[in-house]
Amino acid sequence: MKKTILATAIISLYAPTLFAQEADTTQTDETMVVTANRFEQPKTSTLANITVIEREDIQAIQADSAIDVLKTLPGVEVTQLGTKGNTTSIYLRGTASAQTLILVDGVRINSPTSGGGSIGLIPAFAIEKIEVLRGPKASVYGADAVGGVISITTTSKDNVHEVSLTGGSNHYHSEGWRSAGEISDSTRGSFVVNNEASKGYGISTYSPEGEDYGYKSQVVFGSLEHDISDNWSANFSGYNQNSSSEFQATTKDETAQDFYSLTGGLNYTNNDFQSSLQVSHSNDTQGTRDAAKTRAEAILEAQRNTVSWINSYNFNSLLNVTGGLDYYKEEVALSGSNTTNYEKTDRDNRGIFATSSLNLHPFILEASIRNDDDSSYGSNTTWNLAAGVTIADTYTLSLSHGTAYRAPTFNDLYWPGSGNPDLKPESSESTEFTVQGYHSWASWNISLYNTDIKDMIAWAPIDPNNPLGPWQPENINKAQIKGIEASIEFDTWLIHHTVSADWKDPKNKEDDSQLVNRAKQNYSWIGTANWQDVQTSLIANYVGERPDSSAPTANMMDAYITLDLALKYSFTDSLDARFKVNNLLDEDYQMARDTNSSGAYFIGAERSYYAGIDYRF
């Protein structure tokens, strides 16, 4: 297994949108985005609904991980089954984790076996930017971009060397180092390494008294970028995560993970044309056994090899056309204690897509279409259309409609003894209307959306007349998610406010029940203030009632609110001291049902304290 990997780079993601930009409307003219069409373009030239959080925003709230940042954003809900490293579900606009595409430095990290992407152990210290695109984007990315796309960038454009040390409750400690800058006139490098561990806490009401569930993690990111000529450049990047985490099963068990990815790219750019060829390899190895290590380990390994070639051409200042080819092959293996391998262990996917954007100020028209041919589930075509208008350079109104799909995983299709190779992909249609406003005093966004999903995969008896017989995954469920997102950013005296509100109706259309673990209401407020050498922030998160299962007799978990307080003092331009309190009011709250025992629930962490220093040179 790889233990250290030096690398990372790819196209950097630029683009503060509503939530990460200053209220000054002149900044929007300079904002660039990548996630909308996989090439850098001005934010004003795309109608995609995007939020970008930059490093300074992450530092202001002293986020510990990518998850800490995501749960403050509009349209995002997060459920963690214990400490970092345990199962984390990200619900983007009410869709499931496997229905959201996750990229790290441009590389797809959604698991071929479970479907979701694991980012709970990516330290905030390593992150330069997080870009969240809400709404379907399968017409550009292919499978799994139903709820949207979450893209994390670690490559830094700064010239910096920094060390960060943190300690806190539950024997938590973290040590990080990052370095970025020019190696020569034509070569840049970026490197981040972070080590952290915690003894954790009692993660479930089922946990024995005094039993804690901890984790440890080592993460390395690295990149090299080299300018071959004025038009040609090459890049190489890598990412390695080696971790273990304890979780509550019928006994105290432990999962160890070793994930790495390697990426190489060749890029060409001139005034009107851009071309990028990218090759990547990722490997995810996970082993599970009892924490006392008395049983043999069950090992699951998944690999993905990807080749992408993307081209973008500006015919003039009005029309852009982008097209690309994607190929990836996935391989899985299940071995170890009392295990049988998957019934099929590999598959490949070929995708071709095209997008176009016509900017006839004040009107913008966008169209995209993609076809994917997968060896497991056949051909799928997805598309997206959008139209928008800018009024007085202050307001933007847009309307879009698109389709998407979620691919069945290896677990769904080929799990030993219970997989169903006849499964179809889950498919969706979404419509969205958005109004954005940019003023000298504030920036705001209101979106109304409707998503219909059919052929959802769920467990069902093979013989409907014999519910006590064998079960397997089937395309049996339908869902409808209607919602309103509202967000605003503004200043009052010393305080900068970022406020978001989500109202949604995530419904199972089979019985009109509320989708499991999804709330109908979510609210977030972030207040940050700077005065001389002091920076402080307060985060309030409200999560409404959620059903604990999909059964008609599901219990509703209580709504809850958490407060997180952070304080930073800068002794010099190079040295900062930090202090943070999570769950300031020591709120007791349930995260999700614990299926190991009737009536048991995974619970959130109690109030905890952290302190640290950052030194730059």
N, C-alpha and C positions, 0 to 999 in steps of 0.2 A: 504494500500500500504506500501511496505517496504520503510523506510526512511534512514536507515543506515544498512549496512551489513559489517561484519568483515569477511574477508577471501581472498583467491586466492593462487593457487599453481597448479601444474600439472607439466608435464615435461617441464623444461626450454628449450628455443630454443637457441641453440648455432650455430654459424657458420658465421663468416665474410666470404663472398665470395669476388669477384672482387672489389665491390664498397666499402666495409667496412674494408678491410684488409690493412696492411702495404705492401709496395712493396717487402719486403724481402720474398723470395720464401720459406724460411724455415718455415714460419708461416702456409702455406697451409697444411703442414703435421699434424698440431695440430688442424686444424679447424674441428668442428663437426656440423652436421646439423640434424634437426628433421623433417622438413616439407616434405622432399622428400618421406619418407616412414612411417612417424608417429612414428619412433623410432630413437634414437640418433645413428648416424653413421659418420665416417670420410667423409669430403667433397670430398676427393680424391676417395672415393668408390662409388660415385653417379654421374650420368650424368645430373641430373636436373639443370636447369638454375636458380640459386638463387642469390639474393642480400640480404645482411643482414646489417642493420644499428644498431649500438650499442649506448649505452647511451652517451659515450663520443663524438660520431659523432653528436648526437642530440644536446648536449650542445654546441658544437663548433659553430653551426649555430643559436643557440638560437631559435629553433623551438618552436612554441606556441602550436601546436597540431600535431596529427598523419598526418593530411592532409598536413601540412607544409613540413613534411619529404617526403611523398610519391610523391609530385609533382616535386621533384628534381631527381627522380630515372628514369633509362631507362625503356621505355615501358609503363610509367604511365602518363595519362592525368587526370586532375581534373577540374570539373565545379561546382561552388557553386552558388546557387540562393539566394544570400544575405549573411548575417553574419553567424557565426558558429551556428549550430543548425537547419538552414534551409536545404533544400534538397541539398545534395552533391552527384554528380555522379563521379564514379571512372572508367575510361576506361583503362583496362589493355590490352595492345596490340590491341587496337581498339575495344575490345568487350564491351558490355554494363555492367552497374553496377551489374545487376542481373546475369551476366555470370561470375562473379568473387566470389569465396568463401572467406569469411572473418571469421577469428578465433580470439578470444580474450582469452588469457590464455587457449587455447585448446578448447574453446567452440564456436560452430557455432553460429554466430549472424545474419546471413542473415534473413531478415524478411519473415515469411510465407505469409504475405499479399502483400508486395511490391516487394520482391525479393532481394533488395539490403541490404547491411549492413551499419548501421549508426555508424561511428567512428569520425565524425567531432568534437565532444565535448570531446573526450578522450585527456586530457592534456598531452603535451610532458613530463612534470614533472613526470608523473606516469609511463612512458615507459622505460623499460630496453632494449628492443630489438624489431626490426621490421624485419621480414623475408618475402621477396617477391619472390615467385616462379612463373616464367613466363612459360606458356605453359599448355596444358591440364593435369589435374590430377584427373579426375573423376574415373579412374581405381583404385584409392586409397581412395578417399573421397566421391565419389558418386556425387549427383546432384550439379550443379552450378559451378564446377571448370573447366570452358571452357577456359577463358583467363588465369587462374592461381589461386594462393592462396596467400592471404595476412594474415600473422599471427603476432599478437601483443602480447608481453610478458610483464607483469608488475611485476612479482615476482623477487625480487632482491636477489642475492647471496652475496652481500656486507654486512659488518657490519657498519651501518651508521644511524645517526639521522640527519635530515636536515629540515630546514624551508626555504621557498622561498616566497618573496613578490614582486609583480610587479604592476606598474601603468602606464597609458598611455593615448593616444588620445581617444576621444569619451567616456570619463569617464570610461575607462577600468580599472579594478582592478582584481588581482588574488592573492589568499593566499593558499599556499600548505605546507603540512607536510608529510614527509615519514620517516619510521623507519624500519630497518631490522637488523636481527642478531640472535644469538643463545639464545634461552630461557633456554635450558639445554643442556647437552652433546649430547642428541639424538633428540632434537626438535629445529626447526627454525621457525621464524615468519617474516612476511613482511606486512607492512601496509602503505597505501597512502590515504590521503584525500586532496581534492582540491576544492576550491570555486572560482568562477569567474563570472564576469558580465560586460556588456558594453551597453551603450545607442545606439551603432551602428551608421549607416549612411543611407543616402537615397539610397536604394539598387537597384532602378529601375528608368529608365527615365520616367516611368509612375507615380512614387511616387510624391505626392504633395510637393511643395516647402517647405523646412525646416522640412519635416517629416522624422524622423529617425526610424530605426527598430532594436531593441536591443535584448539581450538574457541574461539569467542567468543560471548557472549550478553548481550543487554540485555532485562530483564524489568520491566514496570510493572503494578502492581495498584492499583486505586482504588475507592472506594465512597462513596456518600452515602445516609444514612437520615434520613427526615423523618417526624415524628409529625404527621399532619394533625389528629387529634383524639384523645380518649382511646381510641377503638376503631380508628381508621383510620391506616395508615401507608403510606409509599411508599419504594421503594428503587431505586437505580440502581448498576450495577457494571460494571467493565470490566477486561480483562486483555489485555496485548500481550506477545508474545515474539518477538524478532528475533534470529536466531542463524545461525551457520554452523559446520560441523564437517567435518574431513577424515577420510576413511576409506580402507581398503585394498580396492581392486578389482583388476582386471588392471593398472591404473595407480593413482597416487595421485589420488583424486577428492575432490570437495567437495560437500556438500549445504547449501543455504541455506534457512532456514525463516522465514516471517513468519506468525505465528498471532495472531489477536485474537478476542475475544468481547465482546459488549455485552449487558447484561441489564437489564430494567426490571420492577418488580413493584409490585403493589398488594395490601395485606393488611388483613384485618379480624379483630379478636379481641374476644370478650367472655368471660364466665366459663365458658361451656359450648361455645362454637362458635368455630371458626377457619376462615378462608377465605383462599386465596392465589391470585392470578392472576399468572403470570410469562411474559414474552415475552423470547426471547433470539435472538441472531444470532451465529454463529461462522464464521470464514473461515480456512482453512489453505492457504497457498501454499508449495510446496516446489520448488526448482530444483536440478538436479544436473548437474555437468560436471566435467572434469578440473581439479585444483587449479591448474594452470598457466594455465587459462582459454584454452586454444587451441581448444577445441570449443564449439559453440553449446550453450546451456543447454536441457535438457528440463524443462518446467514442469508441475507437477501442482497443481491447485487444487480444493479441496473446501469446500462451504458447507453449513451446516445452520441452518434457521430453525425455532424451537420455540415452541409455546404450551402452557402447562400451567395447569390450574385444579384446585385440590385443596381439599377441604372435610373438616373433622373435627368430630364432635359427641360430647360426653360426655353420655349420657342420665342417668347418675348416677355415683357413685364406682366403680361396678362395670363398666359397659359403655361402650366407645368404638367408634364406627363412623367410618371414613374412606373417602372415595371421590374419584376424580379422573378427569379427561380429559386426554390428551396428544395433541398433534399435532406432527409434525415433517416437514419436507421437506428432502431432501438433493440437492445438485447437484454434479457433478464435471466437470472439463475437463482434457484432456491435450494439451499443445501444445509447440512448440519443435522442437529438432533431430531430424529423421528420425522423427517420431512420428505416429501415427494416433489420433484421439480414440476414446473409449469407444463401444461399439456402442449403449449407452443411457446418457444423462447425468443422469437425475433419477429420483427415486422419493419416495413419501410414505408415512407411517405414521400410523394412528389407533389410539389405545389407550384403553381404559376399565378401571378397576380399582376394587376395593372390599376393605377389610380390616375385621376386627372383633376386639376383644379383650375377654374376659370375665374379670374378676379376682374370684374367689370365695375370698378368702384362707382357706387357704394354696394354693389351686389357681389356675392361670392357663390359659386356653384361647385360642388364636389361630387365625384362618382368613383367608386372602386368595385372591383370584381375579382374573385379568386376561385380557382378550382384545385382541390386536393384529391389525390388518388392514393388510398392507403391499402396495403396488402391485407389488412385485417377486416376492414369494414367498407371498402369500396370508395366510390367517387362522391364528393360533396362540393357544391358550388354555393358560394356566399356572395352577397353584394351589399352596398351601402350607397345611399343618395342623400345629399344635404344641400340646403339652400339658405342663404343668409343675407341680411342687409344691415349696413351701418348707417345710423342716423346722427347727423351733426357731429361726427367723429367722437361721440360720447356714448351712444347706445348701440348694441349689436343684438339683433333678433335672428334666431336660426331655427330651422325645422329639419329633422333628419329621420330616416327610416332605414333599418338594416337587419340583416340576418346573420346568424352565427350558429356554431355547434360545439358540443363537448364530446371528445372522443372517448369511447369506452376504454378503460385501462386494462392492463394485463391481468390484474386481479379480477376485474369484471368478466373478462373473456375466457381466461385460461387457468384460473386458480384450481389446484388439484382437487378433483372430486366435486366441485361446485360451480366452476366457471360456465358461462354461456356463450359459446362462439358465434351464436346467431344474433347477438345484440346489435342494434343500430345506434348511431350517435344520437345524443340528445340534440334537439334543434330548437332555435328560438327566433322570434321576430320582435324588434323593439322600435318604438317611436318616441321621439324626444323633441320638446320645444324649450328653448333657452333664451333668456334675456339677460344681457350683461350691461353694466353701467360703469363708466370710468369718470371720476370727478376729481377735482383738486382736494376735496375733503374726504373722499371714500371711494372704494371700488366694491362692487357687489355682483351677485350672480343668483338667478332663480331658474331652476330647471324642473320641468314636469316630464315624467317618462312613464311608459307602459311597456312591460316585457312579458311576452307569452312564451312559455317553454313547454314542449311536448316530448313524448318518448323518454321521459326521465327514468333513469335506471334506479330500481329499488328491489329489495329482496321480496320474493313471493313464492308460494308453494308451486312445485312443478305441476301437481294435480290440484286445480282450484277447489275440487270437491274433497280434498284430503289435506287440511291445513296442518295436520300432525306428521305428514310425510316430508320428504326432502324438499329443500328450498334452493333457489338459485336467483341470480340477478335477472330481472325482466324489464322491458320497456313498458311500464304500466302507469306512470304518474304524469300529471300535467300541473303546471303552476302558472300563476299570473302575479306579477309584482307591479303595482302602481305606486308612484311616489312623487314627492316634491322635495327638492333640495334647495335650501336658501343659505347664502353666506354673505358676509360683509366684513370689510376690513377698514378701520378708521382710527384716528388719534384723538385723545382728549388729554390736553396738557401733557404730562410726562408719559402717559400710558398709551401703548399701542394695543388695540383690541382686534382680535380675530374671532369671529363668531360664526357658527354653522348650526343649522337645524335640519333634521330629516324627518319627514312624515311619510310612511309607506304602509302599504297593505300587502304583505307577502303571503299569498294564499295558495294552498293546495286545491286545485280545481276539482279534484275527485270528491272531496267532502267539505270544501270551503273552510278547512281548518287553517290556522296560522302556521307557517313553516317553522320547523323546529329551530330553536336558538336564535330566531330573528325577532327583534323588537319592532314595534310600530312607530316608536318615537326615539330619536337620539339627538342630544344637544351637546355642543362643545363650546367652551369659551376659553381663550388664551389671552391673558393680559401680561404684557412685558413692559418694563420701564428701565431706563438708563439715567443715572444721575452721577455725574463725575466719574468715579472709578467703580461704581456699584451698578450691577445689573441684576434685576430680579424678575421672576415670572411666577404666575399662578395659573394652573390649568384646572378647569372644572369639566368633568365628563358625566353626562347623564345617560343611562341606558334604561329603556322601558321594560315592561313585563315581556317575558319570552316563554313559550311552551317548552317543556323539558323532553318531549318526545313527539313522534308523529301519530301516536295512538289517539283515538277519540277521547280517551280518558286522561289525556296529558294534564299534568299540573302546570300552573303558571309560576315561573320563578319571579320573585319580587323585583321591581325596579330598584335601581341604586344610583348613587352619585358619589364620585371620588374627587378629591382635591389633591393636587400635587404642587408643592412649593419649592422653588429653586432660588438660590442666591449665589452671586459670583462677585468677587472683589479682585480687581487688577492691581497688584502691587507695582508692576512696571508694564511696559509694552510686551514683555516676554513672559511674565509670570502671573498666573491666575490661581486663586483659591476658590473652591466650589463647595457648596453645601446644599443638600436636597432632602426633602421629606416626601415620600410617597404615601398616598392614602392618609392624608393629614388628620382626618377625623376618625381614623381607625374603623371604617365602615365594614360591616360584615355583609358579604354578598356571595351569591351563587353564580358560578360560571356556566356549568352544564351538569347534566345528570351523570352520576357515576354508576354504570351498569353492573359493577361488581357486587352491589348490594342493593336490595330494595329500599327506596327512600333516601339513598345516599347521593351527595352532590360534590362535585369539584368546587372549591371555594377560592376566592381571590386572596392575595397576600395581605396580612395585617400591616399596620403602620410600620414603616421602615425608614432608616436614616442612612445617609451616605455623605462622604466628604472626600475631596480629592484636590489634586494640583495639576496644572498644565504648564509646561515650560517649552518655549519656542526659541529657536536660534538659527 
